[in-house]
């Protein structure tokens, strides 16, 4: 029997599985980043993109990024391994190590959390004329949902998450901003980690930004520009092939 939905949408753990087309777009993004970082050659990049475009199932799409961790040169090989494991970022932790609730406060000051820290199941964030940065790129997230409730008044809150982590945002702002560009994980179902961010900002900014581990804000912006250019190039190439009848 189909599980009932809550007024705000599907109940926790029953989110709509990602479609093959959505997964294909994500895989091509991963391949574009590999090419931009000089992990794969142009010939290998085009071969893998062709595999992704022809794939009809999620497992078939996996063949397009299979072996990336073994490729690359020097430090770029590590980035290849990271890209290949993006959908599997969960860290299963014993329930006793995850606190039920926690609070972070920044009043006329600054609060930062980063590294391999363990967020609680429910986290309350308060920034009043202060700034707060939460870096989840190396955080150890338990299975299921981790909730951050933000209250920002004349302050700023930045949450940094790794690409591939599924984030849901439902915050609102008054004379401020509560910004999030959704990037759905390939495996955003079951016990995989899901981060939910809600709350409100008054004369404040709350930003959720996707970055790779070790990537600065400037490097992330440059990478997104490269990815955008590469997607445009792929679309132009595909249109040209359709026009030529290939």
Residue pairs with C-beta under 8 A, 6 or more apart in sequence:
3 11
3 14
4 11
5 11
5 14
8 170
10 16
12 144
12 145
12 194
13 144
13 145
13 189
13 190
13 191
15 166
15 188
15 189
15 194
17 189
18 26
18 184
18 185
18 186
18 187
18 188
20 55
20 56
20 57
20 58
20 61
22 184
23 58
23 61
23 186
24 52
24 53
24 55
24 61
26 184
26 186
27 52
27 61
27 64
27 65
28 49
28 52
28 231
28 234
29 227
29 231
30 65
30 68
30 83
30 84
30 86
31 40
31 45
31 48
31 49
31 52
31 64
31 65
32 226
32 227
32 230
32 231
32 234
33 83
33 223
33 226
33 227
34 40
34 45
34 68
34 71
34 79
34 80
34 83
35 42
35 45
35 230
36 223
36 226
36 227
36 230
37 76
37 79
37 80
38 73
38 76
39 68
39 71
39 72
39 76
39 77
39 79
39 80
39 83
40 48
40 68
40 71
40 72
44 71
48 64
48 65
49 64
49 234
51 60
51 63
51 64
52 61
52 64
54 60
55 61
55 63
55 64
58 186
65 83
65 84
66 84
67 84
68 80
68 81
68 83
68 84
69 77
69 80
69 81
69 84
69 85
70 77
70 80
71 77
71 80
72 78
72 79
72 80
79 212
82 212
82 213
86 162
86 163
86 164
86 186
87 164
87 185
87 186
87 187
88 187
89 141
89 162
89 164
89 165
89 193
90 141
90 143
90 191
90 192
90 193
91 140
91 141
91 142
91 193
92 142
92 143
92 191
93 118
93 140
93 141
93 142
95 142
97 118
97 142
98 118
98 120
98 121
98 142
99 118
99 120
99 121
100 120
100 121
100 122
101 120
101 121
101 122
101 123
101 124
102 119
102 120
102 122
102 123
102 124
103 123
103 124
103 125
103 126
104 111
104 113
104 123
104 124
104 125
104 126
104 132
104 134
105 111
105 126
105 127
106 126
106 127
106 128
106 130
106 131
106 132
106 155
107 126
107 127
107 128
107 129
107 130
108 128
108 129
108 130
109 130
110 130
110 131
110 132
110 133
111 127
111 130
111 131
111 132
111 133
112 132
112 133
112 134
112 135
113 133
113 134
113 135
114 133
114 134
114 135
114 137
114 138
115 135
115 138
115 139
116 138
116 139
116 140
117 138
117 139
117 140
118 139
118 140
118 142
119 136
119 139
119 141
119 146
119 148
120 146
121 142
121 145
121 146
121 147
122 147
122 149
123 146
123 147
123 148
123 149
124 149
124 151
125 132
125 134
125 148
125 149
125 150
125 151
125 152
125 157
125 199
126 151
126 152
127 150
127 151
127 152
127 153
127 155
127 156
127 157
127 204
128 152
128 153
128 154
128 155
129 153
129 154
129 155
130 155
131 155
131 156
131 157
131 158
132 155
132 156
132 157
132 158
133 157
133 158
133 159
133 160
134 148
134 157
134 158
134 159
134 160
135 160
136 159
136 160
136 161
136 162
136 165
136 195
137 160
137 161
137 162
137 211
137 212
137 213
138 213
141 165
141 193
141 195
142 193
143 191
143 192
143 193
144 191
144 193
144 194
145 193
145 194
145 195
145 196
146 193
146 194
146 195
146 196
147 195
147 196
147 197
147 198
148 159
148 195
148 196
148 197
148 198
148 199
149 198
149 199
150 157
150 171
150 197
150 198
150 199
150 200
150 201
150 206
151 199
151 200
152 176
152 199
152 200
152 201
152 202
152 204
152 205
152 206
153 201
153 202
153 203
153 204
154 202
154 203
154 204
155 204
156 204
156 205
156 206
156 207
157 201
157 204
157 205
157 206
157 207
158 206
158 207
158 208
158 209
159 197
159 206
159 207
159 208
159 209
160 209
160 210
160 211
161 167
161 195
161 208
161 209
161 210
161 211
162 210
162 211
162 212
162 213
163 183
163 210
163 211
163 212
164 183
164 185
164 186
165 185
165 193
165 195
166 184
166 185
166 188
166 192
166 193
166 194
166 195
167 180
167 182
167 183
167 194
167 195
167 196
167 197
167 208
168 182
168 194
168 195
168 196
168 197
169 178
169 180
169 182
169 196
169 197
169 198
169 208
170 196
170 197
170 198
171 178
171 180
171 197
171 198
171 199
171 200
171 201
171 206
172 178
172 200
172 201
173 200
173 201
173 202
173 204
173 206
174 200
174 201
174 202
174 203
175 202
175 203
176 201
176 202
176 203
176 204
176 205
176 206
177 201
177 204
177 205
177 206
177 207
178 199
178 200
178 201
178 205
178 206
179 205
179 206
179 207
179 208
180 197
180 207
180 208
181 208
181 210
183 210
185 192
188 194
197 206
197 208
199 206
209 217
209 220
210 220
211 217
211 219
211 220
212 220
212 223
215 223
